[in-house]
Amino acid sequence: MEEYLEKIITDLDVNYRNDEEVLKDILEETNSVALDISHREETEENKKRLFPYIKKAVKAIYLARGGEGLQSRNEGSISNSYENIIEVLRNDIVNNGLRRLP
């Protein structure tokens, strides 16, 4: 899990706020949700297959913190729209054939 955490921190770059425990919690929760969605066991191979989708979701959740429950936000001339990150994760996993039938 540490290897995956480091890759996410590298991708976040200047947006990373040195709060590793928060990011680790988000990664663990998102990994669990992705495994549930895909109906896969928690093996290293499955983690590797799902990691691109998990990484995308973890970064989105991390960057959207503080805006939970909002559909959109406008500040000055800046407008942000929020999408359901877990729904996008589910769609990515299903649409890319990574979901096993139970």
Backbone torsions as a table, in degrees:
resi	resn	phi	psi	omega
1	MET	NA	-32.2	-179.1
2	GLU	-62.0	-38.8	179.2
3	GLU	-61.1	-43.4	179.7
4	TYR	-66.9	-39.2	178.9
5	LEU	-60.7	-43.8	179.6
6	GLU	-63.5	-39.1	178.3
7	LYS	-63.6	-40.2	179.4
8	ILE	-67.6	-42.8	178.4
9	ILE	-60.3	-41.9	178.4
10	THR	-62.2	-42.7	179.0
11	ASP	-65.8	-36.8	-179.5
12	LEU	-68.3	-29.6	176.4
13	ASP	51.7	-119.3	-175.4
14	VAL	-72.5	-13.7	177.7
15	ASN	-80.4	-8.6	178.6
16	TYR	-78.6	130.8	-172.9
17	ARG	-107.9	25.7	179.3
18	ASN	55.0	37.8	176.2
19	ASP	-118.7	71.7	-173.6
20	GLU	-60.2	-37.4	-179.1
21	GLU	-63.3	-40.0	178.0
22	VAL	-63.8	-46.5	-179.3
23	LEU	-64.9	-39.2	178.5
24	LYS	-63.0	-42.2	177.7
25	ASP	-62.2	-44.2	178.8
26	ILE	-62.0	-42.7	179.7
27	LEU	-62.8	-45.8	-179.5
28	GLU	-63.2	-44.0	179.7
29	GLU	-65.4	-43.9	-178.7
30	THR	-67.3	-38.7	176.7
31	ASN	-61.1	-43.9	179.1
32	SER	-62.6	-44.3	179.6
33	VAL	-63.8	-43.1	-179.8
34	ALA	-63.1	-40.9	177.6
35	LEU	-65.4	-39.3	176.9
36	ASP	-63.7	-45.1	-179.4
37	ILE	-62.2	-41.9	-175.1
38	SER	-83.4	-8.9	-177.2
39	HIS	58.6	37.2	-179.7
40	ARG	-111.6	154.5	176.3
41	GLU	-80.9	160.7	-178.6
42	GLU	-83.8	80.2	175.0
43	THR	-112.4	162.3	-179.9
44	GLU	-62.7	-38.0	179.2
45	GLU	-62.8	-45.1	179.2
46	ASN	-65.6	-39.1	177.2
47	LYS	-60.3	-42.1	179.7
48	LYS	-64.8	-40.1	-179.8
49	ARG	-66.4	-36.8	-176.8
50	LEU	-88.9	-14.5	-171.0
51	PHE	-56.1	-41.6	179.6
52	PRO	-56.9	-37.5	-179.1
53	TYR	-77.1	-38.0	177.3
54	ILE	-64.8	-44.0	-179.6
55	LYS	-59.9	-44.7	178.8
56	LYS	-60.1	-44.5	-179.2
57	ALA	-68.8	-42.1	-180.0
58	VAL	-61.2	-45.0	179.5
59	LYS	-62.7	-41.8	179.6
60	ALA	-64.2	-43.8	179.2
61	ILE	-64.5	-44.4	-179.1
62	TYR	-60.2	-45.3	-177.4
63	LEU	-74.1	-23.4	-178.4
64	ALA	-90.8	-0.4	-178.7
65	ARG	-54.7	139.8	-178.1
66	GLY	94.4	-16.0	179.5
67	GLY	-111.1	18.7	-178.7
68	GLU	-59.1	136.9	177.0
69	GLY	86.9	-8.7	179.0
70	LEU	-88.4	141.7	173.6
71	GLN	-86.6	-36.9	177.9
72	SER	-158.3	165.3	-179.7
73	ARG	-146.0	136.0	177.0
74	ASN	-120.8	127.5	175.8
75	GLU	-132.5	109.3	-176.7
76	GLY	62.5	-124.4	179.4
77	SER	-97.3	8.0	-178.5
78	ILE	-101.0	129.0	179.8
79	SER	-122.5	129.6	177.9
80	ASN	-119.6	132.0	173.7
81	SER	-109.6	138.4	-179.8
82	TYR	-108.5	135.5	175.2
83	GLU	-112.3	160.0	179.5
84	ASN	-72.6	103.9	-172.7
85	ILE	-62.6	-40.5	-180.0
86	ILE	-68.1	-35.9	176.5
87	GLU	-64.6	-39.9	176.8
88	VAL	-64.3	-42.1	177.1
89	LEU	-58.9	-47.4	179.2
90	ARG	-58.9	-47.4	-179.7
91	ASN	-62.7	-40.4	178.6
92	ASP	-61.8	-44.7	-178.7
93	ILE	-65.6	-46.8	-178.4
94	VAL	-67.1	-48.3	-175.7
95	ASN	-66.9	-22.5	179.7
96	ASN	-98.8	14.2	173.2
97	GLY	70.1	25.9	-178.7
98	LEU	-97.6	1.8	-179.9
99	ARG	-94.3	129.3	175.9
100	ARG	-95.1	145.0	176.7
101	LEU	-77.5	135.5	-177.2
102	PRO	-67.8	NA	NA
